[in-house]
C-alpha cells in the first residue's frame, strides 16, 4: 500500500473513533435531578438563617461562622434543606 492510503486509513479511523466517543458521552449523560420542593416552613427558616448570617458576617473577611439549628417539637425536619443551603453558600 502507498503512504497516502495509510494516512487516509488512519484519518478515517480517528474520525470514526472521535464520533463514536462523542456519541457515547452524549448518550451516557446523567439525567438532571428534579428540584426538590421546599416547604414554606423550611423556606422561612432558611431565610431567617440567611438574615442572621448576613448580620453576623464580619467585614474583616473572617468567614468562620458556626451556626446551630434547633428543631421545635412537632415542626418539620428541615435539616436536608439547611445542609443544601450551607453547601451552596460556600
HUMO-V734363 format. One record per residue. N is the residue number from 1. RES is the residue in three letters. PSI is psi as a letter, one per 30 degrees, with the letter a starting at -180 (* if undefined). OMEGA is omega in radians with two decimals (* if undefined). Layout:
# HUMO-V734363
N;RES;PSI;OMEGA, N;RES;PSI;OMEGA
This chain:
# HUMO-V734363
1;UNK;l;3.13, 2;UNK;l;3.14, 3;UNK;e;-3.13, 4;UNK;e;3.12, 5;UNK;e;3.11, 6;UNK;e;-3.13, 7;UNK;e;3.13, 8;UNK;e;3.13, 9;UNK;e;3.12, 10;UNK;e;3.13, 11;UNK;e;3.13, 12;UNK;e;3.11, 13;UNK;e;3.13, 14;UNK;e;-3.14, 15;UNK;e;3.11, 16;UNK;e;3.12, 17;UNK;e;3.12, 18;UNK;e;3.12, 19;UNK;e;3.11, 20;UNK;e;3.11, 21;UNK;e;3.13, 22;UNK;e;3.12, 23;UNK;e;3.12, 24;UNK;e;3.12, 25;UNK;e;-3.13, 26;UNK;e;-3.10, 27;UNK;f;-3.09, 28;UNK;g;3.13, 29;UNK;k;-3.13, 30;UNK;k;3.09, 31;UNK;k;3.10, 32;UNK;k;3.13, 33;UNK;k;3.10, 34;UNK;k;-3.14, 35;UNK;k;-3.14, 36;UNK;k;3.12, 37;UNK;k;3.14, 38;UNK;k;-3.12, 39;UNK;l;-3.13, 40;UNK;e;3.14, 41;UNK;e;3.13, 42;UNK;e;3.10, 43;UNK;e;3.11, 44;UNK;e;3.12, 45;UNK;e;3.13, 46;UNK;e;3.10, 47;UNK;e;3.11, 48;UNK;e;3.12, 49;UNK;e;3.11, 50;UNK;e;3.12, 51;UNK;e;3.13, 52;UNK;e;3.11, 53;UNK;e;3.12, 54;UNK;e;3.12, 55;UNK;e;-3.07, 56;UNK;f;-3.08, 57;UNK;j;-3.11, 58;UNK;l;3.13, 59;UNK;f;-3.06, 60;UNK;f;3.12, 61;UNK;f;3.10, 62;UNK;j;-3.06, 63;UNK;g;-3.11, 64;UNK;i;3.14, 65;UNK;k;3.11, 66;UNK;k;-3.14, 67;UNK;l;3.08, 68;UNK;k;3.12, 69;UNK;k;3.09, 70;UNK;k;3.08, 71;UNK;k;3.07, 72;UNK;l;3.13, 73;UNK;k;-3.14, 74;UNK;f;3.13, 75;UNK;l;3.14, 76;UNK;k;3.12, 77;UNK;j;-3.11, 78;UNK;g;-3.05, 79;UNK;e;3.13, 80;UNK;e;3.14, 81;UNK;e;3.09, 82;UNK;e;3.12, 83;UNK;e;3.10, 84;UNK;e;3.14, 85;UNK;e;-3.10, 86;UNK;e;3.08, 87;UNK;e;3.13, 88;UNK;f;-3.09, 89;UNK;f;-3.08, 90;UNK;*;*
